[in-house]
Structure formats: structure tokens, C-alpha cells
């Protein structure tokens, strides 16, 4: 969250300077303001899907996540999470 906050402040500082580039190339502010979000969206496609996966508790869990291995604790948490979700579905039905 800190990184996102810092980047938003940086964007707020740079935004007036982007408008100044219109003095040199009239299409440049539109390219910058439209191109950066498109590039960010393309980069976000390559992020791993984390929906339904437990949050890592240790550094070892984070390192194992990148390799595809999972520790015993994270597998146990995933099973507990699945059981809890199944119980909730039974209660609502």
C-alpha cells in the first residue's frame, strides 16, 4: 500500500509537467496519459492469480510460491479454507 501511495503522489507531481510537453509536441500528453495505463494493464496480465490462495506467513512460503512448491502449512491452510467455504455454502443452501 505504501508503494501505491508513493506512486500516486509522484503522478500528481508529474501531471502538470506532462501538460507542458504539449508546447513541443501537441499529441505527446495524450500519448503519455493514454499509453502508461495501457502498458500497466499489459504488465498486470503477467501477475500470478492469487484468488483463493492463502497468504504466505513466512519467507519460505513466499519463496516456495514462485517455484510452484507449497509447504505443509500452506497446504493445510488451503484445505481448511476449502472446508470453511464448503461449510458456508451448506449453511446458505
Secondary structure, DSSP 8 states (H G I E B T S, - for coil): -HHHHHHHHHHHHHHHHHHHGGGT-TTHHHHHHHHHHHHHHHHHHTS---TT-----SHHHHHHHHHT---HHHHHHHHHHHHHHHHHHHHH-
